[in-house]
Amino acid sequence: MAEEDDPVIRTLQSLRGKICEAKNLLPYPGPNKMRDCFCTVSLDQEEVFRTKVFEKSLSPFYGEDFYFEIPRTFQYLSFYVYAKGFMQRDLPIGKVAIRKEDLSKYSGKEHWFSLQSVDPNSEVQGKVHIEMKLNELITDNGSVCQQLVVRIIECQGLPLINGQSCDPYATVSLVGPSRSDQKKTKVKKKTSSPQFDETFYFEVTRSSSYTKKSQFQVEEEDIEKLEIKVDLWNNGNLAQDVFLGETKVSVKVLRNDSSHQAWYLLQPKDNGNKTSKTDDLGSLRVNLTYTEDHVLPSNYYISLRDLLLKSPDFKPISASAAHVLCDICRERYEAVLPVVRLLLHYSKLVPFVTAVAELELEQTQEANTIFRGNSLATRCLDDMMKIVGKRYLTVTLKPVLDEICESNKPCEIDPIKLKEGDNVEVNKENLHQYVQKVFNSIVHSSMSCPTLMCDVFNALRQMATKRFPDDPHVKYSAVSSFVFLRFYAVAVLSPHSFHLRSHHPDAQMSRTLTLISKTIQTLGSWGSLSKNKLSSFKETYMYDFFKSFQEEKCIEEVKRFLDEISSTGSKESSGVEESLILKEGEVHKRAQGRKRLGKKNFKKRWLRLTTRELSYHKQPGKEALCTIPIKNILAVEKLDETAFNRKNMFQVIYTEKLLYVQANNCVEASEWVEILSRVSRCNQDRLSSYHTSAYLCGNWLCCKATSETHAGCKPCTATMPANIQLDIDCDRETERIYSLFTSNSLKLQKLEEACASIAVYQGPQKEQDDYSHFTIEDSRETFNTVKHIREVTEKLLEHHETFQKKRSTSTKYGSEDNPIVGKASQHQ
């Protein structure tokens, strides 16, 4: 999701990572010290991701990946570890809070973080708009004093309280060495962006002879020490008020100007977390990759993009720009993805993958180790399958995984892990039925396999056969190592990560999926093994379980499936496009047609988008209460919070009515708007303008027009031109590649020096370690490529610096887009 901070520059943020595990969590204060724990990810105070609950452990292993576009500004990325509550609310055990500015320190690596205590005084988010003036005032006795005027204009982005918009108010205090005067605004109901516009007056006594260079040194020193403190609170009514954040502004800001107006980020209280003990709360292991790209207009990327698109035709492939990038970023997994996406968009991926796979095969000595490592070829194919194979996975696995997860029969067959009362024979039968269903679904799915994947598999098969002509099984292992081991087995193990399930599986279901995944992985390799299929099992219980499968029949089905998906023949089509689920999840929906406000107008519903229609249901699996064909959608836009005093709302405008929806957080809201906009982008009669607020009580709240059919008051958001199925923004991918080149410029320089040394002296003249990590087949070609890369990236750097200067001069510090970090504690 793009945030257009500048008419020509798009600033895009994303976060990819893994919540690995927690260790030595604070035990439960009772006889049973174990806890049921889960972990959440939050942007400031807004939860955007949650792991599954790990039962009865003080060192839970989560191993859950997450990825999302960040649709708004934020100060902190936080990880919270909670103990699951039963009759009461979930209990926070501890947290890790990382300032946005510090994310680069941890990006791309795993780190252990000590958990900090969760102090309510440090849980803040949002910003406040303040105006200050210093006026001279003549008192009743004729003396002159200074009057400080403070206006609290508005706030933005305050957190939700118990899932709802807060009831905020502000206290304004003039604080000094010998005084503390406090005043208070009115409470604003149900809003996270309150409009206060209230003015407060504080007298600062002065002699009529006061000047900045007068003899009144004590008075001057006092005013230098005065400051305005603004605290935001949520009015708790009968409960205790909740602290939302504070900022402090020194009266010094008025030393040279008669007035000061600026936005300030809210900060924790001065004592927030300062005295918290952190040694005994435990620790959390997390892997993070945060990216922030400033994407220029498309024409600036022509040179770099053209250089990258020549990669598949380069001889040798190791001298191509794409291969050089992946070579110098070998330890960074995220370097491969933008290359794959860019080449995929321009239909250049198959020849590139074929070339790098051929290079890897030349270095492979034994057929049984083919494509088993974490090489450039395997990483390219992993990313390609995840992008291209989304729908294929949905068609093949979603129905059977839904059935398995909803029935949730016990399947544990490890004698050590069996619970009291478990019947291992019944569990074996349950597991066998589940595995057979998944296996049958996979081996009969060849007609749905994307053509691009089939083309790659065909190329791998041909190359493997050529490399090992005496091995009759290698044509199958070359393909099965990808489609079973790296595609299906991974999706079965973690269906939520592939959008095959909306919720995380519980502990029992997670174990069942692990056993199914392990079995499918082994069954998929049967067609390519020449030795005894059961001899490789380490666990006796798995050896016994696999005896229940008809080995020869499984081998035959696996080979037939692998033959079909690695053939170049055209597939038969039914002629009817199957309806596939693109996104679904729980939302709050406003009753359609209501023209008055009311709490009962919003109800919890299950929203589902397929390739044909948008529908909402009372619960997952229930009959649709309303169905909107995609062809009838005229616009999809975000809705102002002021419409219903609710955050994260969007509207679907279609031919009959308006559908108002509230998502659970800002990430989900942006994802819904993004995907709905993309699938309806080519619809006829799409609107060119829309209303930013709702039609209530006889008028549009945004423009006050009284006619419900009045034309919109704001132009509709233009969607990025992108492949609807693949969703690839090529300018962004090229910018990402540019950033990777520039951040690895030292390695690029080393590669250039190594090529020069080899080319001049016809052999390695430096220590081998200087370039042993590089693939240099042709030093002259590689040298020329590196030189060209440096030229185009240096030119792009100049453009970035020019735009950055323009932005820095146009965006004033203290403006809404660039708020001031207040004097309050910087430690969270």
C-alpha positions in Angstrom: 0.0 0.0 0.0 1.5 3.3 -1.0 1.6 6.4 1.1 1.9 9.3 -1.3 3.9 11.8 0.8 5.0 13.6 -2.4 3.3 14.1 -5.8 6.1 12.2 -7.5 7.6 10.1 -4.8 5.9 7.1 -3.2 7.0 6.1 0.3 6.3 2.4 0.9 7.1 0.5 4.1 6.9 -3.2 4.7 7.8 -5.6 7.4 8.7 -9.3 7.1 9.8 -11.5 9.9 9.4 -14.5 12.1 8.5 -14.8 15.7 10.7 -17.8 16.6 10.5 -18.6 20.3 10.4 -17.2 23.9 12.5 -18.5 26.8 12.3 -18.5 30.6 9.0 -16.6 30.8 7.8 -15.5 34.2 6.1 -18.5 35.8 2.4 -18.5 36.9 2.3 -17.6 40.7 0.6 -20.9 41.7 1.2 -24.6 42.0 0.9 -25.0 38.2 3.6 -22.6 37.0 3.0 -23.3 33.3 1.3 -20.8 31.1 -0.7 -20.8 27.8 1.2 -18.1 25.9 0.8 -16.2 22.6 2.7 -13.3 21.0 1.4 -10.2 19.1 2.9 -7.7 16.8 1.8 -4.0 17.1 2.4 -0.7 15.3 2.5 1.5 18.4 -0.6 0.3 20.3 -2.4 -1.2 17.3 -2.2 -5.0 17.1 -1.6 -6.2 13.5 -0.6 -9.9 13.9 -1.1 -12.7 16.5 0.5 -16.1 16.8 -1.2 -19.3 17.9 -1.5 -20.1 21.6 1.3 -22.4 22.8 -0.1 -24.4 25.8 1.6 -25.2 29.1 5.1 -23.8 28.5 7.4 -21.2 29.8 9.6 -21.5 26.7 7.1 -21.6 23.8 8.3 -22.2 20.3 6.1 -20.3 17.7 8.1 -20.4 14.4 5.5 -18.1 12.8 6.2 -16.0 9.7 4.5 -12.6 9.1 4.5 -10.1 6.3 2.5 -6.9 5.8 2.6 -3.5 4.1 2.7 -0.7 6.7 0.0 1.8 5.7 0.8 4.6 8.1 3.5 6.4 10.1 4.5 4.8 13.5 7.0 5.4 16.3 7.4 1.9 17.7 7.2 -1.7 16.5 6.3 -3.8 19.5 6.1 -7.5 20.3 3.9 -8.5 23.3 3.9 -11.8 25.0 0.6 -12.6 26.7 -0.6 -15.4 29.0 -4.0 -16.6 27.8 -6.8 -15.7 30.2 -9.8 -17.9 30.8 -12.3 -16.1 33.0 -10.4 -12.8 32.7 -8.6 -10.7 30.2 -5.3 -11.9 28.7 -2.3 -11.0 31.0 0.7 -9.2 29.4 3.9 -10.9 30.5 6.3 -8.5 28.8 7.2 -6.7 25.6 9.9 -5.7 23.2 9.6 -2.2 21.8 11.8 -1.0 19.0 11.9 2.6 17.7 11.3 2.9 14.0 14.7 4.6 13.7 16.4 1.6 15.2 14.8 -1.1 13.0 17.7 -1.0 10.6 20.1 -2.2 13.3 18.2 -5.5 13.6 17.0 -5.9 10.0 17.7 -9.2 8.2 19.0 -11.0 11.3 17.8 -13.0 14.3 18.1 -11.4 17.7 17.3 -12.3 21.3 15.5 -9.5 23.1 15.0 -9.2 26.8 11.3 -8.6 27.7 10.5 -5.3 29.3 7.5 -4.9 31.7 4.3 -3.5 30.2 3.9 -0.1 31.9 0.6 1.7 31.1 2.5 5.0 31.2 4.7 3.9 28.3 1.8 2.6 26.0 1.3 5.6 23.8 0.6 6.6 20.2 -0.7 9.6 18.2 0.2 13.3 17.9 -1.2 16.6 19.1 -1.5 20.0 17.4 -0.6 22.9 19.7 -0.4 26.7 19.3 1.3 29.0 21.8 1.5 32.8 22.1 3.1 35.1 24.6 1.1 38.4 25.0 1.7 41.5 27.1 -1.2 42.3 29.4 -1.9 45.5 31.5 -3.3 44.5 34.9 -5.8 46.5 36.9 -3.1 48.3 38.9 -1.4 49.4 35.6 1.5 47.0 35.7 2.5 44.9 32.7 2.7 41.2 32.8 3.1 38.4 30.3 0.2 36.1 29.4 0.9 32.7 27.9 -1.9 31.6 25.5 -2.1 27.9 24.7 -4.5 26.5 22.2 -5.0 22.7 21.9 -6.2 22.4 18.3 -6.6 18.6 17.7 -5.1 15.2 18.0 -4.6 12.3 15.5 -4.1 8.6 15.7 -4.9 8.0 19.4 -5.2 4.3 20.3 -8.3 2.2 20.6 -9.4 1.4 24.1 -10.8 -2.1 24.5 -11.2 -2.3 20.7 -13.2 0.9 20.5 -12.4 4.6 19.8 -11.5 6.4 23.0 -13.2 9.3 24.8 -10.2 11.6 25.0 -9.5 14.8 26.8 -6.4 16.8 27.4 -4.9 18.5 30.5 -2.7 21.5 29.9 -0.2 22.4 32.6 2.3 25.3 33.0 5.2 23.8 34.9 8.1 25.6 36.4 10.4 25.5 39.5 7.8 27.0 41.8 4.5 26.6 40.0 2.2 24.1 38.3 -1.1 25.3 37.0 -3.3 22.8 35.2 -6.4 23.2 33.0 -8.5 20.7 31.1 -10.4 20.4 27.8 -13.8 18.9 27.4 -14.2 15.2 26.7 -14.7 14.2 23.1 -16.8 11.1 22.6 -15.7 8.0 20.6 -13.0 9.4 18.4 -9.3 8.8 17.9 -8.8 12.1 16.2 -10.5 14.7 18.5 -11.0 18.3 17.4 -10.6 20.3 20.6 -9.9 23.8 19.5 -9.8 25.1 23.1 -7.7 28.0 24.3 -6.2 28.4 27.8 -4.5 31.4 29.5 -1.7 31.4 32.0 -0.3 34.6 33.6 3.4 35.1 33.9 4.1 38.1 36.1 6.5 40.6 34.7 7.8 44.1 35.7 6.9 46.8 33.2 10.7 47.4 32.7 11.3 43.8 31.6 13.4 43.3 28.6 15.6 40.3 27.6 18.6 42.2 28.7 17.1 43.8 31.9 18.3 43.7 35.5 15.6 41.1 36.3 17.9 38.1 36.0 15.8 35.9 38.3 12.7 36.6 36.4 14.4 35.8 33.1 15.8 32.6 34.4 12.4 31.6 35.6 10.7 32.0 32.2 13.5 30.0 30.6 12.6 27.1 32.9 8.8 27.2 32.2 7.3 24.6 30.0 3.8 23.6 28.8 2.9 19.9 29.4 0.0 18.4 27.5 -1.3 15.1 28.7 -3.9 13.1 26.8 -6.3 10.8 28.7 -9.2 8.5 28.0 -12.2 9.3 30.1 -13.0 6.1 32.0 -16.4 7.3 33.3 -16.9 4.9 36.2 -13.5 3.2 35.6 -10.0 4.8 36.0 -8.9 7.2 33.3 -6.3 5.8 31.0 -3.1 7.7 30.1 -2.7 8.1 26.3 0.5 10.1 26.0 2.1 13.5 26.7 4.4 16.1 25.3 6.3 19.0 26.7 7.1 22.3 25.0 9.5 24.8 26.5 8.4 28.4 26.6 11.8 29.1 25.1 10.3 28.4 21.7 8.7 31.9 22.0 12.1 33.6 22.6 12.3 34.8 19.0 8.7 34.5 17.8 5.5 35.8 19.2 3.7 32.6 18.3 4.5 28.9 17.8 2.3 26.3 16.2 3.3 22.7 15.6 2.4 19.0 15.7 4.1 16.9 18.5 4.3 13.2 18.8 2.9 11.9 22.0 5.5 10.3 24.3 5.6 8.1 27.4 5.5 9.6 30.9 8.8 10.7 32.3 8.8 7.7 34.7 7.5 5.2 32.0 9.4 2.0 32.4 12.5 3.6 34.1 12.3 1.5 37.2 11.0 -1.7 35.6 12.8 -4.9 36.2 13.7 -6.7 33.1 15.9 -9.6 34.2 13.2 -12.1 35.2 10.5 -11.6 32.6 12.2 -13.9 29.9 13.3 -13.2 26.4 12.0 -13.4 22.8 13.8 -14.5 19.6 12.7 -12.6 16.5 13.9 -12.2 12.9 13.0 -8.9 11.3 13.4 -7.3 7.9 12.0 -3.7 7.7 12.1 -1.9 4.4 11.3 1.7 3.5 11.5 2.5 -0.2 11.2 6.0 -1.7 10.0 5.1 -5.2 10.7 7.7 -8.0 8.7 8.1 -11.2 9.0 5.1 -13.6 11.3 6.8 -16.2 14.1 7.1 -13.6 14.5 3.3 -13.5 14.8 2.6 -17.2 18.6 2.1 -17.2 18.7 -0.2 -14.2 15.6 -2.1 -15.3 16.9 -2.7 -18.8 20.2 -3.9 -17.3 18.4 -6.4 -15.1 16.1 -7.6 -17.9 19.1 -8.6 -20.0 20.2 -11.1 -17.3 18.6 -14.2 -18.7 20.4 -13.8 -22.0 23.8 -13.1 -20.5 26.7 -15.5 -21.2 27.8 -16.7 -18.7 24.8 -16.2 -16.4 27.1 -15.5 -13.4 28.2 -12.2 -15.2 24.6 -10.9 -15.3 23.3 -8.0 -13.2 20.7 -10.2 -11.5 23.2 -12.9 -10.6 25.7 -10.3 -9.4 23.1 -8.9 -7.0 22.2 -12.3 -5.6 26.0 -13.0 -5.3 26.8 -10.0 -3.2 23.7 -10.4 -1.1 24.1 -14.1 -0.7 23.3 -14.0 3.1 20.2 -11.9 2.6 17.2 -13.9 1.5 15.2 -10.8 0.6 17.5 -10.0 -2.2 16.1 -12.7 -4.4 12.4 -11.8 -4.2 12.6 -8.4 -6.1 14.6 -10.0 -8.9 12.1 -12.9 -9.2 9.1 -10.5 -9.2 10.7 -8.2 -11.8 11.7 -11.0 -14.2 8.3 -12.6 -13.7 6.4 -9.5 -14.7 8.4 -9.2 -17.9 8.2 -13.0 -18.7 12.0 -13.4 -18.2 12.0 -15.7 -15.2 12.0 -19.1 -16.8 15.2 -18.6 -18.9 16.9 -17.0 -15.9 16.0 -19.8 -13.5 17.0 -22.4 -16.2 20.4 -20.7 -16.6 21.2 -20.6 -12.8 19.9 -24.1 -12.3 22.2 -25.3 -15.1 25.1 -23.6 -13.4 24.3 -25.3 -10.1 23.9 -28.7 -11.8 27.4 -28.4 -13.3 28.7 -28.3 -9.7 26.5 -31.1 -8.4 28.4 -34.4 -8.2 25.8 -36.9 -7.0 22.2 -37.2 -8.3 20.8 -37.8 -4.8 21.8 -34.3 -3.7 20.2 -32.5 -6.6 18.6 -29.1 -5.7 18.8 -30.0 -1.9 20.8 -26.9 -0.8 19.8 -23.3 -0.2 21.2 -22.0 -3.5 20.2 -19.2 -5.8 18.3 -21.6 -8.1 16.3 -23.1 -5.2 15.5 -19.7 -3.7 14.3 -18.4 -7.0 12.0 -21.3 -7.4 10.7 -21.1 -3.9 9.7 -17.4 -4.4 8.3 -18.2 -7.9 6.1 -21.0 -6.5 4.8 -18.8 -3.7 3.9 -16.0 -6.1 2.5 -18.0 -9.1 1.2 -20.9 -7.1 -1.2 -19.1 -4.7 -4.4 -20.0 -6.6 -3.1 -23.5 -7.3 -2.6 -24.1 -3.5 -6.1 -22.7 -2.8 -7.7 -25.0 -5.4 -5.8 -28.1 -4.3 -5.4 -27.8 -0.5 -8.0 -25.4 0.9 -11.1 -27.6 0.7 -9.3 -30.7 2.3 -7.5 -28.6 4.9 -10.8 -26.9 5.9 -12.3 -30.4 6.3 -9.4 -31.6 8.4 -9.2 -28.5 10.6 -13.0 -28.5 11.3 -13.1 -32.2 12.2 -9.8 -32.1 14.2 -9.6 -35.8 15.1 -6.6 -36.9 17.3 -3.7 -38.1 15.2 -0.8 -38.5 17.6 1.1 -41.7 16.9 4.3 -41.1 18.8 4.1 -43.3 22.0 6.0 -40.7 24.0 3.5 -37.9 23.2 0.3 -40.0 23.6 -2.1 -38.7 26.3 -3.9 -40.8 28.8 -6.9 -42.5 27.2 -5.6 -42.1 23.6 -6.0 -45.1 21.3 -3.0 -45.2 19.0 -4.7 -47.5 16.5 -7.6 -45.1 16.2 -5.1 -42.2 15.8 -3.3 -44.0 13.1 -6.5 -44.6 11.2 -7.4 -40.9 11.6 -4.0 -39.8 10.3 -4.0 -42.2 7.5 -7.4 -40.9 6.3 -6.2 -37.3 6.5 -2.9 -38.1 4.6 -4.8 -40.0 1.9 -7.1 -37.1 1.3 -4.3 -34.6 1.0 -2.2 -37.0 -1.1 -5.1 -37.7 -3.5 -5.9 -34.0 -3.8 -2.3 -33.3 -4.8 -1.7 -36.1 -7.3 -4.9 -35.3 -9.1 -4.2 -31.6 -9.3 -1.9 -31.5 -12.4 -4.6 -29.8 -14.6 -4.6 -26.8 -12.2 -0.8 -26.4 -12.0 0.2 -23.0 -13.5 1.8 -23.2 -16.9 4.8 -21.2 -15.7 5.5 -23.8 -13.0 5.2 -26.6 -15.5 7.6 -24.8 -17.8 10.2 -24.5 -15.1 9.7 -28.2 -14.0 10.1 -29.3 -17.5 13.4 -27.4 -17.9 14.7 -28.9 -14.6 13.7 -32.4 -15.7 15.5 -32.1 -19.0 18.7 -30.6 -17.4 18.8 -33.2 -14.7 18.5 -36.1 -17.1 21.2 -34.6 -19.3 23.5 -34.2 -16.3 23.0 -37.7 -14.9 22.0 -39.8 -17.9 22.5 -43.1 -16.1 20.1 -42.4 -13.2 16.5 -43.2 -14.2 15.1 -41.5 -11.0 16.7 -38.1 -11.3 14.0 -36.8 -13.7 11.6 -37.2 -10.8 13.8 -36.1 -7.9 14.6 -32.8 -9.7 10.9 -31.9 -9.6 9.7 -33.6 -6.4 12.3 -31.8 -4.4 10.5 -28.6 -5.2 6.8 -29.4 -5.6 6.5 -31.7 -2.5 9.4 -30.7 -0.2 9.3 -26.9 -0.8 5.7 -26.2 -1.9 3.1 -28.6 -0.6 4.7 -29.8 2.6 5.4 -26.2 3.7 1.8 -25.1 2.9 0.3 -28.0 4.8 2.6 -27.3 7.8 1.6 -23.6 8.0 -1.7 -23.0 6.1 -2.2 -19.6 7.7 1.0 -18.3 6.1 -0.4 -19.2 2.7 -3.9 -17.8 3.3 -5.4 -21.3 3.3 -6.8 -20.8 6.8 -7.9 -17.6 8.5 -6.9 -18.6 12.0 -3.8 -20.3 13.5 -4.3 -24.0 14.4 -4.5 -25.0 18.0 -1.8 -27.2 19.5 -3.4 -30.5 18.5 -4.2 -29.4 15.0 -0.7 -28.0 14.6 0.8 -31.4 15.6 -1.6 -33.2 13.1 -0.5 -30.9 10.3 3.1 -31.5 11.2 2.6 -35.3 10.8 0.6 -34.9 7.6 3.3 -32.6 6.1 6.1 -35.0 7.1 4.2 -37.9 5.5 3.4 -36.0 2.3 7.0 -35.0 2.0 8.1 -38.7 2.2 5.4 -40.0 -0.1 6.4 -37.4 -2.7 10.0 -38.6 -2.6 9.0 -42.3 -3.1 8.7 -41.9 -6.9 12.4 -40.8 -7.1 14.1 -43.2 -4.6 15.9 -46.2 -5.9 16.5 -47.8 -2.5 14.1 -49.2 0.1 11.6 -46.5 0.9 11.2 -47.3 4.6 14.8 -47.7 5.5 15.3 -43.9 5.9 12.9 -43.5 8.8 14.6 -42.7 12.2 11.4 -43.1 14.2 10.0 -46.6 14.7 6.4 -45.3 14.9 6.8 -43.6 11.5 8.2 -46.8 10.0 5.2 -48.8 11.2 2.8 -46.1 10.0 4.1 -46.1 6.5 3.5 -49.8 6.2 -0.2 -49.0 5.9 0.3 -47.3 2.5 0.3 -49.3 -0.7 3.8 -48.5 -1.8 3.7 -49.5 -5.4 0.4 -47.6 -6.0 1.8 -44.5 -4.3 4.9 -44.6 -6.4 2.9 -45.0 -9.6 0.6 -42.0 -8.7 3.6 -39.8 -7.7 5.4 -40.5 -11.0 2.3 -39.9 -13.1 1.7 -36.6 -11.3 5.3 -35.5 -11.7 5.2 -36.5 -15.4 2.1 -34.4 -16.0 3.3 -31.2 -14.2 6.7 -31.4 -16.0 5.4 -31.9 -19.5 5.1 -29.1 -22.0 1.8 -30.3 -23.5 -1.1 -28.0 -23.2 -3.7 -28.8 -20.5 -7.3 -29.4 -21.0 -9.6 -26.7 -19.6 -13.1 -27.1 -18.5 -13.9 -23.7 -19.9 -15.4 -22.6 -16.6 -13.3 -20.5 -14.3 -13.5 -21.8 -10.8 -14.4 -19.3 -8.1 -11.4 -19.0 -5.7 -11.2 -17.3 -2.4 -8.9 -14.3 -2.5 -9.3 -13.0 1.0 -11.7 -13.5 4.0 -11.8 -12.5 7.6 -13.9 -11.1 10.5 -15.0 -7.5 10.2 -17.7 -5.2 11.6 -20.3 -4.2 9.0 -22.8 -1.4 9.2 -26.4 -2.2 8.4 -27.0 -1.1 4.8 -29.6 1.6 4.3 -29.5 3.1 7.8 -29.4 6.8 7.8 -29.0 7.5 11.5 -26.2 6.8 14.0 -26.5 4.0 16.5 -24.3 1.3 18.1 -26.7 -1.5 17.0 -26.1 -0.6 13.4 -22.7 -2.3 13.5 -22.5 -6.1 13.6 -19.8 -8.7 13.5 -19.7 -10.4 10.1 -17.5 -12.8 8.1 -16.4 -11.0 4.9 -15.3 -13.1 1.9 -13.9 -12.1 -1.5 -13.7 -14.6 -4.3 -12.7 -14.1 -8.0 -16.4 -13.6 -8.7 -18.1 -11.9 -5.8 -17.9 -10.1 -2.4 -20.1 -11.6 0.3 -20.7 -11.4 4.0 -21.9 -14.1 6.3 -23.0 -14.4 10.0 -20.2 -16.9 10.5 -17.6 -18.8 8.4 -19.3 -21.6 6.5 -22.8 -20.1 6.9 -25.0 -19.0 4.0 -24.2 -15.5 2.5 -26.4 -12.8 3.9 -25.5 -10.5 1.0 -23.6 -11.1 -2.3 -22.1 -8.4 -4.5 -20.8 -9.4 -7.9 -17.4 -7.9 -8.5 -18.6 -6.5 -11.8 -21.0 -4.3 -9.9 -18.4 -2.6 -7.7 -18.0 1.1 -8.7 -15.3 2.2 -6.2 -13.5 1.1 -3.0 -12.2 3.9 -0.7 -11.3 4.5 2.9 -13.9 6.3 5.1 -13.2 9.2 7.4 -13.2 8.3 11.0 -15.6 11.1 11.7 -18.4 9.4 9.8 -19.1 6.9 12.6 -16.4 7.7 15.1 -14.6 4.4 14.2 -11.1 3.8 12.9 -10.0 1.6 10.0 -13.2 1.9 8.0 -13.7 1.6 4.3 -16.6 1.7 1.9 -17.6 -0.5 -1.1 -19.7 1.5 -3.5 -21.7 -0.7 -5.8 -24.7 -0.3 -8.1 -27.4 -0.8 -5.4 -26.1 0.6 -2.1 -23.1 1.5 0.0 -21.4 -1.1 2.1 -19.5 0.3 5.2 -17.0 -2.0 6.8 -14.7 -1.7 9.8 -11.5 -3.8 9.7 -9.7 -5.0 12.8 -6.6 -2.8 12.3 -4.9 -0.5 9.8 -3.1 -3.3 8.0 -6.2 -5.3 7.4 -8.1 -2.2 6.2 -5.4 -1.4 3.7 -5.3 -5.0 2.5 -9.1 -5.1 1.9 -9.0 -1.8 0.0 -6.0 -2.8 -2.0 -7.4 -6.2 -3.2 -10.9 -5.0 -3.8 -9.6 -2.1 -5.8 -7.4 -4.4 -7.9 -10.1 -7.0 -8.7 -12.6 -4.2 -9.7 -10.1 -1.9 -11.4 -11.3 -2.8 -14.9 -15.0 -2.6 -14.2 -17.1 -0.4 -16.5 -18.8 2.7 -15.0 -16.2 3.0 -12.2 -16.7 6.3 -10.3 -14.3 9.1 -10.8 -15.2 10.8 -7.4 -16.6 9.7 -4.0 -17.8 11.0 -0.7 -15.2 10.7 2.1 -17.8 10.5 4.8 -21.4 9.1 5.2 -24.8 10.3 4.3 -26.6 10.7 7.7 -29.5 12.7 8.9 -30.3 14.2 5.5 -26.8 15.3 4.2 -23.3 14.1 3.4 -21.1 14.8 6.4 -18.1 15.6 4.2 -19.5 18.3 1.8 -22.9 19.0 3.4 -24.7 18.2 0.1 -28.3 17.2 0.9 -29.0 15.0 -2.1 -28.1 11.3 -1.5 -27.3 11.0 -5.2 -25.0 14.1 -5.3 -21.7 13.5 -7.1 -18.7 12.8 -4.9 -16.6 15.6 -3.4 -13.1 14.0 -3.8 -11.4 12.2 -6.8 -11.2 8.4 -6.5 -7.8 6.9 -5.7 -6.0 5.8 -8.8 -4.9 2.2 -8.4 -1.4 1.2 -9.4 -1.3 -0.5 -12.8 -0.4 -4.1 -11.9 -1.1 -7.6 -12.9 -4.2 -8.5 -10.9 -3.2 -12.0 -10.2 0.5 -11.4 -9.5 0.3 -7.8 -8.0 3.7 -6.7 -9.1 4.8 -3.1 -8.8 7.9 -3.0 -11.0 9.1 0.4 -10.0 9.1 -0.6 -6.4 10.9 -3.8 -7.2 13.6 -1.9 -9.1 13.9 0.6 -6.3 14.4 -2.3 -3.9 17.1 -3.7 -6.1 18.8 -0.3 -6.3 18.8 -0.1 -2.4 20.4 -3.5 -2.2 23.1 -2.6 -4.6 23.9 0.6 -2.7 23.8 -1.0 0.7 26.2 -3.6 -0.5 28.5 -1.3 -2.4 31.6 -2.5 -0.5 31.0 -6.1 -1.7 30.4 -4.8 -5.2 33.7 -3.0 -5.0 35.5 -6.2 -3.9 33.9 -8.1 -6.7 35.1 -5.5 -9.2 38.7 -5.6 -7.7 38.7 -9.4 -7.9 37.6 -9.4 -11.6 40.3 -6.8 -12.4 43.0 -8.9 -10.7 42.0 -12.1 -12.5 41.7 -10.4 -15.9 45.1 -8.6 -15.6 47.2 -11.4 -14.1 45.3 -14.3 -15.7 44.8 -15.8 -12.3 44.1 -15.1 -8.6 46.7 -12.7 -7.2 44.9 -11.9 -4.0 44.1 -14.0 -1.0 41.4 -16.5 -1.9 39.1 -15.2 0.9 38.8 -11.8 -0.9 36.5 -13.3 -3.5 35.9 -17.0 -2.7 32.3 -16.1 -2.1 31.8 -14.8 -5.6 31.0 -16.7 -8.7 33.4 -15.5 -11.4 33.4 -17.6 -14.6 34.3 -14.7 -17.0 36.2 -12.0 -15.2 36.0 -9.5 -18.1 32.2 -9.8 -18.5 31.6 -9.6 -14.8 33.9 -6.6 -14.5 31.9 -4.8 -17.2 28.6 -5.6 -15.6 29.7 -4.4 -12.2 31.0 -1.2 -13.8 27.7 -0.7 -15.5 25.8 -1.3 -12.2 27.9 1.3 -10.4 27.2 3.9 -13.2 23.4 3.5 -13.1 23.1 3.3 -9.3 25.3 6.4 -8.9 22.9 8.2 -11.3 19.9 7.1 -9.4 21.6 8.2 -6.1 21.9 11.7 -7.6 18.1 11.7 -8.4 17.3 10.5 -4.9 19.4 13.3 -3.3 17.7 15.9 -5.5 14.2 14.7 -4.5 15.3 14.4 -0.8 16.4 18.1 -0.8 13.2 19.1 -2.4 11.2 17.2 0.2 13.3 18.4 3.2 12.6 22.1 2.2 8.9 21.5 1.5 8.2 19.5 4.7 8.7 21.7 7.7 9.7 20.1 11.0 6.6 20.3 13.2 4.2 20.0 10.3 1.5 17.3 10.3 3.7 15.0 8.1 6.8 15.7 10.1 5.8 16.1 13.8 8.2 17.0 16.5 9.4 14.4 19.0 8.5 16.0 22.4 10.8 16.4 25.4 9.1 13.5 27.2 11.1 10.3 27.8 12.5 8.8 24.7 12.8 5.4 26.4 10.0 2.9 25.9 
